[in-house]
């Protein structure tokens, strides 16, 4: 299983970015029921949950991103997305996609840097 993020970069405060994560090395019947998530880790801090999406479309967001970020998935392409709007300097971090399948196996991407200068 491999998760590869893309879409990070430098954006001014108030701007938007869309992160993507491509899953490979698994069959659709493994991906489709999996719980997908985005986490982030700022320098010197722990890795925290940003958004989570279960197979039944139930979502869960960190309070700090509610109303600004949206997680979505495309099962046919085995893709995970994070639309980030109204970005703030405190959103600066490395963003990781995560997948937990129905067997409980936990996979991580390598991370993509998002920088919002103050």
PyMOL commands that set and color helices and strands:
alter all, ss='L'
color gray80, all
select helices_A, chain A and resi 28-31+63-65+89-91
alter helices_A, ss='H'
color red, helices_A
select strands_A, chain A and resi 2-6+9-10+17-24+35-41+48-53+59-61+69-74+79-84+93-100+106-108+112-115
alter strands_A, ss='S'
color yellow, strands_A
deselect
rebuild
show_as cartoon
